[in-house]
Amino acid sequence: MKYKATILNVTAGLFLLGCIINTLVNYKTLSAGEGWGVVYMFGIGSFGVAALVVDLVIQVIRNIWKRKRKATDNKSEN
């Protein structure tokens, strides 16, 4: 499967990059108290990872559909 950059991939990547930068810059504030801020950042980051997984599944399904369509088009031409 050939990798294709999509809007969902790019925005999820930027989202994760923003989460990482925010965590690094504000680590002292996030880890204050019991450290739940860092836990929240990991939770928010899981949304970005989920978006990347959804995009991967969509790309795999599209490739399967394209192969099936190409196979049926070739059969109808013969």
Backbone torsions as a table, in degrees:
resi	resn	phi	psi	omega
1	MET	NA	131.9	179.2
2	LYS	-87.6	130.6	-179.8
3	TYR	-70.4	136.0	177.9
4	LYS	-130.5	123.8	177.8
5	ALA	-72.1	127.3	178.6
6	THR	-121.6	171.5	179.1
7	ILE	-61.0	-40.6	-179.9
8	LEU	-64.4	-41.5	177.2
9	ASN	-61.9	-47.5	-176.0
10	VAL	-65.3	-46.7	-178.7
11	THR	-67.4	-37.8	177.7
12	ALA	-65.6	-39.7	177.0
13	GLY	-63.9	-44.2	177.5
14	LEU	-64.6	-38.1	178.0
15	PHE	-61.8	-47.1	179.2
16	LEU	-64.9	-39.7	177.2
17	LEU	-61.9	-41.9	177.1
18	GLY	-63.7	-40.5	177.6
19	CYS	-62.6	-43.3	-179.3
20	ILE	-65.8	-45.5	-180.0
21	ILE	-63.6	-44.2	179.1
22	ASN	-61.1	-40.8	179.2
23	THR	-65.3	-42.5	-179.8
24	LEU	-67.4	-42.1	-177.6
25	VAL	-70.4	-41.3	-175.2
26	ASN	-105.4	26.7	-174.5
27	TYR	-60.1	-40.1	-177.6
28	LYS	-62.6	-41.5	178.8
29	THR	-70.2	-42.4	-177.9
30	LEU	-67.1	-32.7	-177.5
31	SER	-89.9	-1.5	179.7
32	ALA	-65.6	155.8	-178.1
33	GLY	73.4	-122.8	-179.9
34	GLU	-97.7	1.0	176.8
35	GLY	83.9	21.2	-178.6
36	TRP	-70.0	-21.3	177.7
37	GLY	-62.4	-40.1	177.9
38	VAL	-66.8	-39.8	177.8
39	VAL	-62.7	-41.1	177.8
40	TYR	-63.0	-38.9	179.5
41	MET	-65.4	-37.0	174.9
42	PHE	-65.8	-37.6	177.4
43	GLY	-64.4	-43.4	178.2
44	ILE	-66.4	-38.9	178.2
45	GLY	-63.1	-27.6	178.7
46	SER	-65.6	-25.8	174.8
47	PHE	-65.1	-39.8	177.2
48	GLY	-65.7	-41.0	177.9
49	VAL	-65.4	-40.9	178.0
50	ALA	-61.9	-39.3	178.2
51	ALA	-63.4	-39.4	177.4
52	LEU	-65.6	-39.0	178.3
53	VAL	-66.3	-43.2	178.3
54	VAL	-60.7	-42.7	179.1
55	ASP	-64.2	-39.0	177.5
56	LEU	-62.1	-44.3	179.1
57	VAL	-62.7	-42.5	179.4
58	ILE	-62.1	-43.1	179.7
59	GLN	-65.3	-37.9	178.6
60	VAL	-65.6	-44.4	179.5
61	ILE	-63.0	-41.5	178.2
62	ARG	-61.0	-43.1	179.6
63	ASN	-64.0	-38.8	178.0
64	ILE	-63.9	-45.2	179.2
65	TRP	-62.7	-39.9	179.1
66	LYS	-64.1	-41.5	178.7
67	ARG	-64.0	-42.4	179.4
68	LYS	-64.5	-42.4	-180.0
69	ARG	-64.1	-41.9	179.4
70	LYS	-64.3	-39.2	179.5
71	ALA	-65.6	-42.3	179.6
72	THR	-70.9	-33.6	176.7
73	ASP	-66.3	-39.4	178.5
74	ASN	-67.3	-36.8	178.2
75	LYS	-67.0	-38.9	-177.4
76	SER	-72.7	-26.0	177.9
77	GLU	-74.2	-29.7	-178.3
78	ASN	-80.2	NA	NA
